Amino acid sequence: MAQEHKMDQSTSTDATKTKIDFLADKTDASPFTLRPFRAGDLGYMVHRQGVFYDEQYQWGIRFEGLVARIVGDFVDSYDPSKECCWIAENKSDGAFLGGVMVVKDKESVTNSKIAKLRLLYVEPKSQGMGLGTVLVRQCTRFAREAGYTKIGLWTQSYKLVRSEKHESFGVPLTGEYWELTL
């Protein structure tokens, strides 16, 4: 089996093991599965979010550029022991259903134990089946295992109508920045 992370072929993919251990009993009956990212996935995440947010909110190419910069920063400083990206796929046909990243919070110069949940996205046709919850739980589990003490999520105000979802994880709202102590 080929290594999925081509950026650093010398490292083992602990995220793969985590994914298998954590999701084995959670998604057997689900129509989706999670896997660590591989070549082509990050560009597709940029594309899907660019298209979706432009169609829904008219955010245009500047937002797509922001997503591309987030992905570029992830690739430039990728540390597989502290960062990962998961892709959700349809079990039957392999279609992209969503994705999410955990990255080091590089803005927190005083605390290297803070992670960020980035680019959480679930395709509209896949919303309501628990995929977002599984993605967030996977990030939380990975962050704990990677030694982080907190994980944060910045969100847009239009998404705050789903705040009960965040609070179900025990995450209190701090402005539009959600933070969970691990």
Residue pairs with C-beta under 8 A, 6 or more apart in sequence:
3 9
3 13
4 13
4 16
4 35
4 36
4 37
4 38
5 11
5 13
5 36
5 37
5 38
5 80
6 38
6 39
7 75
7 78
7 80
8 78
8 80
11 80
11 81
13 36
13 80
14 80
14 81
14 145
15 36
15 80
15 84
15 86
15 142
16 35
16 36
18 138
18 141
18 142
18 145
19 34
19 35
19 36
19 86
19 138
22 137
22 138
22 141
23 33
23 34
23 134
23 138
26 134
27 33
27 34
27 134
30 91
30 129
30 130
30 134
31 90
31 91
31 92
31 129
32 88
32 89
32 90
32 91
32 97
32 126
32 129
32 131
32 134
33 88
33 89
33 91
34 86
34 87
34 88
34 89
34 134
34 135
34 138
35 86
35 87
35 89
36 84
36 85
36 86
36 87
37 84
37 85
37 86
37 87
37 99
38 87
41 85
41 87
41 99
42 71
42 74
42 75
42 85
43 71
44 96
45 67
45 71
45 85
45 87
45 99
45 119
45 121
46 64
46 67
46 68
46 71
48 96
48 121
48 123
49 63
49 64
49 67
49 119
49 121
50 61
50 63
50 64
50 67
52 121
52 123
52 124
53 59
53 63
53 64
54 60
54 61
54 63
54 64
57 158
67 119
70 101
70 118
70 119
71 119
73 103
73 106
74 83
74 85
74 101
74 103
74 118
77 83
77 104
77 106
79 104
81 146
82 104
82 115
82 146
82 147
82 148
83 101
83 102
83 103
83 104
84 101
84 102
84 142
85 99
85 100
85 101
85 102
85 119
86 99
86 100
86 101
86 135
86 138
86 139
87 96
87 98
87 99
88 96
88 97
88 98
88 99
88 122
88 126
88 131
88 134
88 135
89 95
89 96
89 97
90 97
96 123
97 122
97 123
97 126
97 131
98 120
98 121
98 122
98 123
98 126
98 131
98 132
98 135
99 119
99 121
99 135
100 117
100 118
100 119
100 120
100 121
100 135
100 136
100 138
100 139
101 117
101 118
101 119
101 139
102 115
102 116
102 117
102 118
102 139
102 142
102 143
102 146
102 151
103 115
103 116
103 118
104 112
104 114
104 115
104 116
105 111
105 114
105 115
105 116
105 152
108 114
111 149
111 150
113 147
113 148
113 149
113 150
114 148
114 149
114 150
114 151
114 152
115 139
115 143
115 146
115 148
115 150
115 151
115 152
116 151
116 152
116 153
116 154
117 136
117 139
117 151
117 152
117 153
120 132
120 135
120 136
120 153
122 131
122 132
122 135
132 165
133 165
136 169
137 169
139 151
140 151
140 169
140 180
140 182
143 151
143 182
144 182
148 182
149 181
149 182
150 179
150 180
150 181
150 182
151 179
151 180
151 182
152 177
152 178
152 179
152 180
153 166
153 171
153 177
153 178
153 179
154 176
154 177
154 178
155 166
155 176
155 177
155 178
156 176
157 176
160 173
160 176
163 173
166 173
166 178
167 173
169 180
170 180
171 178
171 179
171 180
172 178
172 179
